[in-house]
Amino acid sequence: MFGFKKKRSIEQLGEELKPTLALRDESKISALFDELISSRKTDPVKAEGYLGWGILVVCEFKLNCAGKYLEWFMDTYPESVIPVKMEYAEFMACTEKPDAATQLAREYLSLIKEKGSLSDSIDQFPNIQKGVSKAFIILTAAYTHVGARSYSSRIINYASRFPLDPTYLSHYRVELERLEEELQNQENRQVNALWESFFQTGQYANDLYELCKKKECEMLADRIELLEGNFRFLSNYRIDDDEMFMLIYEMKGEDGKMCRILR
């Protein structure tokens, strides 16, 4: 009588998602996403699944509405294994923001590893398999940008031990070939040698810190500073495979002052 529209359940909205996405009509997709968002508290887990999958499809279709839902999803579901964050990271990498792209990839991989999902069975979980496959190669973005090409190669070779999404394997091969080809350049080899010395002994930290700053890789510069401190203060410190997953945390020290650590 009063024209009130009955609120649909999460399941009903989810059933409508696939046919709506197939239309590629941004206004209809946005309306459905907004309705899912307003109803998400009735079943947060299902809402995360529907919205995460829907956003991935919207990104694949390259629709303009993808941006606002990407950021909303990452803020609302920061620990989601659905690789929405990797779509945003890829966008960062493609818009010449390698530092941000690498950080997002590291956060995703660290999350997957912490959950115990980074294993030989990731091919049983398509979302995680796709996210991990994309994340490892995006993780190299900042390192390659600042000249640490051998480190980037090690990341890719490390990733290859897992059953990755077959559609990404050619990307891995091409990237390894590109890195090897770029190291034929003498200047590239010299910069790469500085990085290799740093990763082994902590040498040249100041030079590489300034290089990262110059290349607008502020987060990587902060990382270099913390790694150098580990080399200086921890006996027998070495950088192993676990380092690529470590994040920077702020914590209160014994003196009550805030400090940063890699963990």
C-alpha positions as CSV (number, residue, x, y, z in Angstrom):
1,M,0.0,0.0,0.0
2,F,2.8,2.4,0.9
3,G,5.2,1.1,-1.8
4,F,7.7,-0.3,0.7
5,K,10.1,-2.7,-0.9
6,K,10.6,-6.0,1.0
7,K,14.2,-6.4,2.0
8,R,15.8,-9.3,0.2
9,S,17.9,-11.9,2.0
10,I,21.7,-12.3,1.4
11,E,20.9,-15.6,-0.5
12,Q,18.4,-13.9,-2.8
13,L,20.9,-11.1,-3.5
14,G,23.6,-13.7,-4.1
15,E,21.5,-15.5,-6.6
16,E,20.9,-12.3,-8.6
17,L,24.7,-11.5,-8.7
18,K,25.8,-13.6,-11.6
19,P,23.0,-12.6,-14.1
20,T,23.4,-8.9,-13.0
21,L,27.2,-9.0,-13.6
22,A,26.6,-10.6,-17.0
23,L,24.7,-7.5,-18.1
24,R,27.8,-5.3,-17.4
25,D,25.4,-2.5,-16.5
26,E,27.2,-0.4,-14.0
27,S,24.1,1.2,-12.5
28,K,22.5,-2.2,-11.9
29,I,25.7,-3.7,-10.5
30,S,26.2,-0.8,-8.2
31,A,22.7,-1.0,-7.0
32,L,23.0,-4.7,-6.2
33,F,26.4,-4.2,-4.5
34,D,24.9,-1.4,-2.4
35,E,22.0,-3.6,-1.3
36,L,24.5,-6.4,-0.4
37,I,26.5,-4.0,1.6
38,S,23.5,-2.7,3.5
39,S,22.4,-6.3,4.3
40,R,25.9,-7.8,5.0
41,K,25.5,-7.9,8.8
42,T,22.7,-10.5,8.5
43,D,25.3,-13.0,7.3
44,P,28.8,-11.4,7.1
45,V,30.5,-14.5,5.8
46,K,28.2,-15.0,2.8
47,A,28.3,-11.3,2.1
48,E,32.1,-11.3,2.0
49,G,32.0,-14.2,-0.5
50,Y,29.4,-12.6,-2.8
51,L,30.9,-9.2,-2.7
52,G,34.5,-10.4,-3.0
53,W,33.7,-12.5,-6.0
54,G,31.5,-9.8,-7.5
55,I,34.3,-7.2,-7.2
56,L,36.8,-9.6,-8.9
57,V,34.4,-9.9,-11.8
58,V,33.9,-6.1,-12.0
59,C,37.7,-5.7,-12.1
60,E,38.0,-8.3,-14.8
61,F,35.4,-6.4,-16.9
62,K,37.3,-3.2,-16.2
63,L,34.2,-1.3,-15.1
64,N,34.6,2.2,-13.7
65,C,32.7,1.3,-10.5
66,A,35.4,-1.1,-9.4
67,G,37.5,1.5,-7.6
68,K,35.1,2.5,-4.8
69,Y,34.1,-1.1,-4.0
70,L,37.8,-2.3,-4.0
71,E,38.7,0.2,-1.3
72,W,35.5,-0.5,0.7
73,F,36.1,-4.2,0.6
74,M,39.7,-3.9,1.8
75,D,38.7,-1.6,4.6
76,T,35.8,-3.8,5.7
77,Y,37.5,-7.2,5.3
78,P,41.2,-6.6,5.9
79,E,41.9,-10.3,6.5
80,S,40.0,-11.7,3.6
81,V,41.7,-14.3,1.5
82,I,39.6,-13.4,-1.5
83,P,42.3,-11.6,-3.6
84,V,40.5,-8.3,-4.0
85,K,43.6,-6.6,-2.4
86,M,45.7,-8.1,-5.3
87,E,43.5,-6.4,-7.9
88,Y,44.2,-3.1,-6.2
89,A,47.9,-4.0,-5.9
90,E,48.0,-4.7,-9.7
91,F,46.4,-1.3,-10.3
92,M,49.1,0.3,-8.1
93,A,51.8,-1.5,-10.1
94,C,50.3,-0.4,-13.4
95,T,50.1,3.2,-12.3
96,E,53.8,3.4,-11.4
97,K,53.3,3.0,-7.7
98,P,55.5,-0.1,-7.1
99,D,56.2,0.6,-3.4
100,A,52.4,0.5,-2.6
101,A,51.9,-2.5,-4.8
102,T,54.7,-4.5,-3.1
103,Q,53.4,-3.6,0.3
104,L,49.9,-4.8,-0.5
105,A,51.3,-8.0,-2.0
106,R,53.4,-8.6,1.1
107,E,50.4,-8.0,3.4
108,Y,48.3,-10.6,1.4
109,L,51.1,-13.2,1.4
110,S,51.8,-12.7,5.1
111,L,48.1,-13.2,5.8
112,I,47.9,-16.4,3.8
113,K,51.1,-17.8,5.4
114,E,49.9,-16.9,8.9
115,K,46.6,-18.7,8.2
116,G,48.6,-21.8,7.2
117,S,47.2,-21.7,3.7
118,L,50.5,-21.2,1.8
119,S,51.1,-24.9,1.0
120,D,51.3,-27.5,-1.7
121,S,47.5,-27.7,-1.6
122,I,46.6,-24.2,-2.6
123,D,45.4,-25.5,-5.9
124,Q,42.4,-26.9,-4.0
125,F,41.4,-23.3,-3.1
126,P,41.0,-21.3,-6.4
127,N,40.7,-17.9,-4.7
128,I,43.9,-18.4,-2.7
129,Q,45.7,-20.0,-5.6
130,K,44.9,-17.0,-7.9
131,G,45.7,-14.5,-5.1
132,V,49.1,-16.1,-4.3
133,S,50.0,-16.4,-8.0
134,K,49.4,-12.8,-8.6
135,A,50.9,-11.6,-5.2
136,F,54.3,-13.1,-5.6
137,I,55.0,-11.4,-8.9
138,I,53.6,-8.1,-7.7
139,L,55.9,-8.4,-4.6
140,T,58.8,-8.0,-6.9
141,A,57.6,-4.6,-8.2
142,A,59.5,-2.3,-5.8
143,Y,62.6,-4.5,-5.7
144,T,62.9,-4.5,-9.5
145,H,62.2,-0.7,-9.5
146,V,65.2,0.0,-7.2
147,G,67.5,-2.4,-9.0
148,A,67.4,-5.5,-6.7
149,R,66.8,-7.8,-9.7
150,S,68.4,-11.0,-8.2
151,Y,66.1,-10.6,-5.2
152,S,63.1,-10.4,-7.5
153,S,64.3,-13.5,-9.2
154,R,64.6,-15.3,-5.9
155,I,61.0,-14.4,-5.1
156,I,59.7,-15.8,-8.3
157,N,61.8,-19.0,-8.0
158,Y,60.5,-19.4,-4.4
159,A,56.9,-19.0,-5.6
160,S,57.4,-21.7,-8.2
161,R,57.5,-24.4,-5.5
162,F,53.8,-24.0,-5.1
163,P,51.0,-25.3,-7.4
164,L,50.3,-21.9,-8.9
165,D,47.4,-20.9,-11.2
166,P,48.6,-22.2,-14.7
167,T,47.6,-18.9,-16.3
168,Y,50.3,-17.1,-14.4
169,L,53.2,-19.5,-15.2
170,S,54.0,-17.8,-18.5
171,H,54.2,-14.4,-16.7
172,Y,56.7,-15.9,-14.3
173,R,58.9,-17.2,-17.1
174,V,58.7,-13.9,-19.0
175,E,59.6,-12.0,-15.9
176,L,62.6,-14.2,-15.1
177,E,63.9,-13.8,-18.6
178,R,63.4,-10.0,-18.5
179,L,65.3,-9.8,-15.2
180,E,68.2,-11.9,-16.6
181,E,68.3,-9.8,-19.7
182,E,68.3,-6.5,-17.7
183,L,71.3,-7.8,-15.7
184,Q,73.4,-7.9,-18.9
185,N,73.5,-4.1,-18.5
186,Q,76.6,-3.0,-16.6
187,E,74.9,-0.3,-14.6
188,N,72.1,-2.6,-13.6
189,R,74.7,-5.3,-12.5
190,Q,76.5,-2.8,-10.3
191,V,73.3,-1.7,-8.5
192,N,72.2,-5.3,-8.2
193,A,75.6,-6.1,-6.6
194,L,75.1,-3.5,-3.9
195,W,71.7,-5.1,-3.1
196,E,73.2,-8.6,-3.0
197,S,75.9,-7.4,-0.6
198,F,73.3,-5.8,1.6
199,F,71.1,-8.9,1.7
200,Q,74.1,-11.0,2.7
201,T,75.9,-8.6,5.2
202,G,73.9,-5.4,5.6
203,Q,76.5,-3.4,3.7
204,Y,75.6,-0.3,1.7
205,A,72.4,0.3,3.7
206,N,72.8,4.1,3.6
207,D,73.3,4.1,-0.2
208,L,70.3,1.8,-0.8
209,Y,68.2,3.8,1.7
210,E,68.8,7.0,-0.3
211,L,68.2,5.1,-3.6
212,C,64.8,3.9,-2.3
213,K,64.0,7.5,-1.3
214,K,65.0,8.8,-4.7
215,K,62.9,6.2,-6.4
216,E,59.9,7.1,-4.1
217,C,59.9,3.7,-2.4
218,E,59.4,5.0,1.2
219,M,58.2,1.8,2.6
220,L,61.0,-0.2,1.2
221,A,63.4,2.4,2.5
222,D,62.0,1.9,6.0
223,R,62.5,-1.8,5.6
224,I,66.1,-1.3,4.7
225,E,66.7,0.7,7.8
226,L,65.2,-2.0,10.0
227,L,67.1,-4.8,8.3
228,E,70.3,-2.9,8.7
229,G,69.6,-2.6,12.4
230,N,69.1,-6.4,12.6
231,F,72.5,-7.0,10.9
232,R,74.1,-4.5,13.3
233,F,72.7,-5.6,16.6
234,L,71.8,-9.3,16.1
235,S,74.8,-11.7,15.9
236,N,74.7,-14.1,13.0
237,Y,71.7,-12.4,11.5
238,R,70.8,-13.5,8.0
239,I,68.0,-12.8,5.6
240,D,66.1,-16.0,4.7
241,D,62.9,-16.8,2.8
242,D,60.8,-15.8,5.7
243,E,61.9,-12.2,5.4
244,M,59.8,-11.5,2.3
245,F,56.6,-12.2,4.4
246,M,57.6,-10.0,7.4
247,L,55.7,-6.8,8.0
248,I,56.7,-3.7,9.9
249,Y,54.9,-3.2,13.3
250,E,55.0,-0.4,15.8
251,M,55.2,-1.4,19.4
252,K,56.1,0.2,22.8
253,G,59.6,-0.6,24.0
254,E,60.7,-1.1,27.6
255,D,61.4,2.6,27.9
256,G,57.8,3.3,26.9
257,K,58.8,4.8,23.6
258,M,57.3,3.5,20.3
259,C,59.6,1.5,18.1
260,R,59.3,-0.4,14.9
261,I,60.1,-4.0,14.3
262,L,60.0,-6.5,11.5
263,R,57.9,-9.6,12.3
